[in-house]
Amino acid sequence: MYKLARGLLFRLDAELAHHLTLGVLTRFPAAAGLMAKPVPESKRLQTTLHHLQFPHPIGLAAGLDKDGVALQGLARCGFSFIEVGTVTPRPQPGNPTPRLFRLKEDEALINRMGFNNRGANELQRRLRDRPLRIPIGVNLGKNKDTPNALAVDDYIHGVEMFAGVADYLVINVSSPNTPLLRDLQSEAELIPLVQSVVAARNKACQQRPTAPPVLVKIAPDLSDDAIPALAYALAEAGCQGFIATNTTITRNGLISEWKAESGGLSGRPLRARSTDVIRLIHQSIEGRLPIIGSGGVFSASDAYEKIKAGCTLVEIYTAFIYKGPALIAKMVEELDKLLAKDGFERMSDAVGSESNMEKKSGLR
Ligand SMILES: Cc1cc2nc3c(=O)[nH]c(=O)nc-3n(C[C@H](O)[C@H](O)[C@H](O)COP(=O)(O)O)c2cc1C
């Protein structure tokens, strides 16, 4: 069924196809049921992120439903959690179009959307009114016209708006499409930013029984030397987990006609690098904090590779575009089998279980 829909959608401009699909899922959430398959239940795959519980580890990555308009339809696709955003304090239109490109031969996308979103007020209202109870992460960014020196105010605003309605919060300083945003990933900038965000979250949640954990989303383009040091410092500063990774600005081995477009590359070509980053983070913090893996996951074995490298949850975006909603049930079913085959009774036992990983990466 999705093959047919995809055939039609892939004839359209990529962003138009995106809006059409999201529009259908918003207006007719049950339509997802026509394309998705029921997700099998598996005790083995149940997992946690701090106090949050998930029936399986496959969620939707940030950026697909930035404004949280289609949560019900997306939940019916079988995701165990959904990350909305990136949301900025004020609405903004994003970069000029065209800004989203399908690299079909590479099973990849290049996007330079630039945090187009309807702003924090609208998303907050939607999350407050949601009937749905699967965990929702809110990915926070800064407005394009907020200078880096004042970026912390935008992130604190995000915390104040969403601490009461989000299940987890993400500090996004790793998008390549907001000028100079990635400069905030230096330790000198990011440590105080994280400390301020965590303090704001604590203040906002004083009266609540639980508080949404604060995670940091990391770029794959940081060097192998910088990542362990940064992860360690962030953990010390109070960050409670990581998302590894965002899209990449590298362009290795691509064949599609759109390969020279600027922006962030996602999908298959990102898979190995994002797994390496997961491994580097997991090792540097000795598995003390959860990692959500993101980047080029198209199958259960891709997800398993990332779990063995150290993540407890996995997000997909590009594979959802290429493979459609039935992918989630398929991945859940096959991941359960892969874990069973390797003798894991619980997925959590497989997290970071790679053997010889230090030798392989030559880290220590
Ligand atoms: C069109 C598009 C828009 C995205 N927008 C965001 C965003 O707003 N914030 C963010 O943190 N990541 C964003 N991402 C990155 C994804 O969340 C994900 O980390 C990345 O695409 C790697 O996963 P994938 O290979 O499964 O797509 C976007 C990705 C795409 C393709």
The ligand as a MOL file (V3000), in Angstrom:
LIG
                    3D

  0  0  0     0  0            999 V3000
M  V30 BEGIN CTAB
M  V30 COUNTS 31 33 0 0 0
M  V30 BEGIN ATOM
M  V30 1 C 13.5470 17.2950 6.6970 0
M  V30 2 C 14.2330 17.1190 8.0140 0
M  V30 3 C 14.0400 18.0510 9.0190 0
M  V30 4 C 14.6780 17.9000 10.2400 0
M  V30 5 N 14.4490 18.8210 11.2240 0
M  V30 6 C 15.0470 18.6520 12.4310 0
M  V30 7 C 14.7900 19.5710 13.4670 0
M  V30 8 O 13.9910 20.5050 13.3400 0
M  V30 9 N 15.4400 19.3820 14.6420 0
M  V30 10 C 16.3030 18.3360 14.8450 0
M  V30 11 O 16.8540 18.1970 15.9360 0
M  V30 12 N 16.5530 17.4470 13.8720 0
M  V30 13 C 15.9520 17.5730 12.6780 0
M  V30 14 N 16.1920 16.6720 11.6890 0
M  V30 15 C 17.1390 15.5620 11.9470 0
M  V30 16 C 16.4190 14.2860 12.3730 0
M  V30 17 O 15.7520 14.4690 13.5940 0
M  V30 18 C 17.4050 13.1080 12.5180 0
M  V30 19 O 18.2410 13.3620 13.6250 0
M  V30 20 C 18.2600 12.9110 11.2860 0
M  V30 21 O 17.4950 13.0590 10.1130 0
M  V30 22 C 18.9400 11.5470 11.2630 0
M  V30 23 O 18.0050 10.5050 11.2670 0
M  V30 24 P 17.5370 9.7360 9.9180 0
M  V30 25 O 18.7670 9.3290 9.1860 0
M  V30 26 O 16.7130 8.5950 10.4250 0
M  V30 27 O 16.7380 10.7080 9.1480 0
M  V30 28 C 15.5440 16.8060 10.4620 0
M  V30 29 C 15.7410 15.8530 9.4490 0
M  V30 30 C 15.0910 16.0050 8.2330 0
M  V30 31 C 15.3190 14.9670 7.1540 0
M  V30 END ATOM
M  V30 BEGIN BOND
M  V30 1 1 1 2
M  V30 2 1 2 3
M  V30 3 2 2 30
M  V30 4 2 3 4
M  V30 5 1 4 5
M  V30 6 1 4 28
M  V30 7 2 5 6
M  V30 8 1 6 7
M  V30 9 1 6 13
M  V30 10 2 7 8
M  V30 11 1 7 9
M  V30 12 1 9 10
M  V30 13 2 10 11
M  V30 14 1 10 12
M  V30 15 2 12 13
M  V30 16 1 13 14
M  V30 17 1 14 15
M  V30 18 1 14 28
M  V30 19 1 15 16
M  V30 20 1 16 17
M  V30 21 1 16 18
M  V30 22 1 18 19
M  V30 23 1 18 20
M  V30 24 1 20 21
M  V30 25 1 20 22
M  V30 26 1 22 23
M  V30 27 1 23 24
M  V30 28 2 24 25
M  V30 29 1 24 26
M  V30 30 1 24 27
M  V30 31 2 28 29
M  V30 32 1 29 30
M  V30 33 1 30 31
M  V30 END BOND
M  V30 END CTAB
M  END
